[in-house]
Amino acid sequence: MKKPFPFANSSITNPGEAAREVGQTLASKGSSNAFGILYVTSEFAQHIDAIVETLRATTGIEAWTGAVGLGIIAGEREYFEQPALAAMLIELPENSFQMFGPVANTNAFQAVQAQAQSFASRRGTVLGLIHIDPTGDPSGSGIATLPSELAATAELFLVGGLASGQDEMPAIFSGGEATGAITGAFVSLEQGISTGVSQGCTPIGPTRQAKTAGVGVLSHLGGESAVEALLKDIGLPENSRPEELRNALNGLHVAFPIKGADRQDYLVRNITGIDLAQGLIGVAEAAEDGARVFFCRRDKQSAAKDLKDMAFKAAKRLGKPARGAIYISCLARGPNLFGPNSEEIEIVKKAIGENVPVVGFFANGEIAHDRLYGYTGVLTLFG
């Protein structure tokens, strides 16, 4: 049985000392052919260049990718609002991975598309691990459509997320900070990789066909106004007081089922406003007439069960002990949904194996397959 991937983390407040501690731990575990994954909390965002330089020097691993997060995942711990970094060396056979980025403009994005096609032509179906600074738009057509544009260029299955932070939200590459850009790696699936997506919401009410009244505005759902449908699903009369409606809307979202998938695979979007007089609901999605829609609510108990089931199934599909895992979760999850004591990653670890090293971060948006999700957890296991 192959040994687990080298993994280390540090919560030393000095970034230089933290990087040296992590680098020396990784170096002591040895590595053959590998690239590094690095996640740091936003308290270290201004020190990324020096951190990456230290890790390269101490480990001898030149290639790195990763991101800044308001919170990061390091083994069995979730770190928020404190300096911390976590790193893992993804050990793979020679020529089974290829780094890309930083990609900060349209020309560079087209070059990466060509790189992906070339790598896939040699290696078959490919995992694309991507990290994105949400302040940039390297594809030229919007962050929301970037995953689908990249995945469509080759046989790519994407996993990753949008960086998060207090001020700066850069991605990370081998040279350090990648502002307004995307970075990542293409990895051959020949080595054995399993992925899964866990939703953080519970569907309520039926799925209906929508009519719209402009970009991001739902006018009708089924044969009713959007507001009438909403009130029916949440069990409120039409003459409800505004404060009753505000309380009922706490944790409520609009879900768009993925075409061709079952009801368990859907995109969750925020409700941005309600016009009671005209029966309109604003949503953070450019929905079109005919879109399928249902309402859902964030629920800790359902989210925990879904996460446990997803992680168990991903581990079973892998068919062998995992050597390492990357887990990227939504900022609205973690302590905001599961509790303050690293309860979310505890569920994952129990499902995949306590000895499996895990790194990850809490994102502004999570990427799986060819879509940008929200309120989800995306797990990637390496065999």
N, C-alpha and C positions, 0 to 999 in steps of 0.2 A: 504494500500500500504506500502511495506517495505521501510525503510529509506535507503538513499544512503550509500555506504561503507564509513567508516572513511578514510579521506584523509588529508594529510598535506605536505607542501613543505617549503624549506628555501633556501635562497641564501646568508645567513650570511657566511662570508669568513672563520671564525673559525669553523673547523669541529665539535668540541665538543659542541659549542654553537648551531650550526645548528641542530645537532642530538637531543639536549635537547629540542629545540623549537618544532621540529617535533614530538618527543615522547610525550611531554606534551599536544600538540594539539590532537594527536590521543587518548591519555588516557582520555582527557576531553569528548570525544565523546562516550566513552564506547565501549565495544565489548564483545560478548559472546564466541562463538567458531570461531576461525579465524586463518589464517596465514598471514604473512606480505609480501608484495612486495616492494622492495627497489631498486631504481635506483639512481646512483650518477655520477656526471661528473668526468672526469679523474683527475681533480685537487684534488679530495678527495680519489683517489685510494689507497694511502698509509695509509689511516686512517680508512679503512673499518672495521677492527676488533673492534676498539673502538666505531665506529658509531653503529654497530650492537649490541654491548654490552649495549650501552646507550639506544637504542630502546627497547631491551628486558626488561631492568630494569624499564623503565618509563611506558611501555605499559602493561607489564605482558604477552605479546605474545612471546612465545618461538621460534616458527617456522618462518623462513624467507628464501626468495630466491630473486634473482635479478642479476644485472650486472652493470658494469662500462660502460659508454658511452662517446664518445667525446661530445655528446649532449644528453640531457634528455628532457622528456616531463612532465610537471607538471601543471595539470589543463589546462588552456588556454595559457600557456607559453612554449616556447622552449628555453632552456638554452644551450649556446655554449660558450666555452672558458672562463668560469667563474665557481667558486665553486658553486655547487647547489646539492640538493638532494630532492627526492620526494618519498613518501611512501603511501601505501594504505593497509588497512586490509580487506582481502577477508573473509567476514563473511558467514559461511556455516554451515549446520546442522552437528551434531556430526557424525563421521565416513564417511563423504562424501568426504574427501580429505586425502591424504597421502604424506608426504614429501619424497624426495629422494636426495641422494648426500651428500658430494661431491664424484663424480665418476672420478677417475684419472688413472685407469688402466683397463686392460682387465677383470681381475677377478671381479672387482667392477662393471663393466658394465654388465657382465653376471648376477651378483646378482640383479641389478636393472631391468634387463629384467624379471627375475623370479618374482620380486616384482610387476612389472606391470601386469604380467599374473595373479598373485594371486588377486590383487586388482580388475582387470577387471572381474574375475570369480565371484566376489561377487557383483560388482556394474554395470555390463554391459559395454556399450560403455563409454570410458573414455577420457577426455581431458588431454593431457600431456603438462604442461607448462615447457619449458626447457630454460636454459641459459647456454651458452657454452663459455669457454675461448678458443679462436681459436689457441692458442699456444700449446694446448694439443691434444692428440688423444686417448681418453679412450676406443674406440671400437677396436682399433688396425688395422682398415682398412681405415682410412681417414675421415676427418670432413665431406666431401661432402656426404658420404654414411651413416653417423651416424643416421640422422633422419629416413631413411628408415629401417635401422636395428632395431632401437628401436620400431618404429611403427608396424613392422611386428610381433613382439613378442606377441602382444595382440591387442584388438580392441581399438587402440589408435589413436586419432586425435591430432597431435602435433601443438603447437604454440610456438613461441619463437624467439631467435636470438643469433648471435655471438657477444660477448662483443667487444667494440672498445675503443681505448684510445691512448694517446700519447706515453706511454712507457708500463706500465702494463695494462693488459686487463682481469682482473679476473672476474669470476662469483662470486656470493654472496650466502652464506648459513647461517644457524643459528649460526654457530660458527665464522663467519666473512668471510675472504677472501678465495676463492677456486681457486688457481692458476692451470692452465692447466687442468681444470676439468669441469664437467657439474653438475648443480644442478637444482632442480625444484620441481614440485608437480603434483601428479595425482589427478584429480578432476572428480567426477561423473557428468555426463551430465544430471542427473535427476533434477538438480536445475534450469535448463534453461540457456543455453549458446548459443550464436550465434557468428560466426566468418566470416571474409571476407578477401579477398586479392585484393589489388589494384595495377595494373601495372603502371609503370611510363614511358612507351614508346608507340609510335605509330607505328604499323606495316607498312612497305612499301614493295611493290613488292609482287610477289607470293611466296607460299611455294614450295620448291623444294626438291628433293631427293639428298643427298650428297654422294660424294665419297671422301675418305680421302687418305692422303699421309703421314701417321704417326700420332702419338698421338697429337691431337689438331691442325691438319693441314687439311684444306679443299682444295681439288684439283679441284673438279668439282661440280657444282650445276645444276641439270637437264642435258641438253646436252651441256652445256658451261663450260669453265673454271670458277673457283670461282670468279676470278677478273672480267671476262667478265660479269658475272651475276650481280656482285656488281655495275659495271659502268652503266649497263643498268638500274638498279633500281634507282640509284641516278641521272640519266640523264646526265652523262658525257661521252664524246667520248673517244675512246681508246688512242688517242694521247694527252690526257690532261696533262698539266704541273704538276709536283709534288706538287707545292704549291696549285693548284686548288683541287687536290685530298685530300691534308691534310685538307683544309678548309671544304670540303664536308664530310669528315669523322668525323668532330666534332659532338659528341653526337650520333654517329652511333654504333650499336651493332648487334650481331647475336642472334637470338631467336630460341629456340628449343621447338616446341609445345609439351604439355603433351599428351602422348598417351591416346587416348580415350576421350580427352577433346576437346572443341571447340578452335577456334583460339585465344580466349581471355585468355586462360590459357597457359602460356609458361614460360620457363626459359630463362633469359637474361644473356648473357655472353659477356665479352669484346673482341674486336678485338685486338690481340696481335702483329700482324705484317702482312705486305703485300709484296709478291714477284711478282712484275709486270712482270718480264721476264718469270717466270714459271707459272704465273697465280694462285698462291697459296695465301690462307688467313689463318693466324694463329688465333685460338680462345682459350679462357680460358675454354675449356671443352674437355673431352676425347671422342669426337664424333666418332661413328663407321660408316662404310659403310652402306648406306640405311637410315641414320638419316634424318628426315624431318627438314628443315631449312628455315627461312626467315630473312630478315634484318628489323631492327626497329630503330627508333630514339627517343631520349628523347625529350619530348615536354611538356612544362608547361601547356598549355591550355587543351590538351587531358588528361594529368595526373590529373589535378584538376577536370575535369568532371568525370573521372573514379572513383576518390576517393569519390566524393560526392555521386555518384550513388551507389557505394559499401557500404558506411556507411548507407545510407538510407535503402537499402535492408537488411542489417544485423540487423538494428533496427526493421524493419518490421517483419523479421523472428522471432525475440525474442518474439514478441507478447505481451509484457508488458514493462513498463518503466524499463530502465536499472539502476541497482544499482551502477555500476562502469564499467570501461573499461580499457583495456590495449592496447596500440597502439605502435607497433614496426615498425620503418621505416628505410629505407636505408640511409646511410651517404650521398649518392649522391642526396638524396631528401632534405627535410627541406629547409634551406636557399639557398642551392645550386641549387634548382629547383623551389621552390615556392616563394622565397623571404625572406628577413631578419626579417620580423615582425611577426613571428609565424603564417604565413599564412596557413601552412599545417594543424596544429592542429585546427585552426579556422574553416577550412572546415569540419573537423570531428565533432567538437562540434556542429556546426549548424545543422548537419545531425542527430546526436544521441540525442541532447537535451543539452542546455546550462548548466543545473544543474547536468549533469552526471559527476562525478569525473573521471579524466583520468590520468594515469601514463604510462610512456613508455620511450624508449630510441632509439637512432640512431645507427644502428647495422652494423657490417661487413658483414652480411648476415642474411636474414630473413627466418624463418622456418614456414611452414604451411603444414598441413596434414602430409606427409611423405617426404617432399622435402626441400632442401636448395635453396632459391630464391635469386635474386639480383634485386635492383632497385624497390622493392615493398614496400607497406605498409600493415601490417597485424594487423587487428582489432579483438579484443575479447571482447564481451559484456556479462556481468553477470546479470541475471534477479533476 
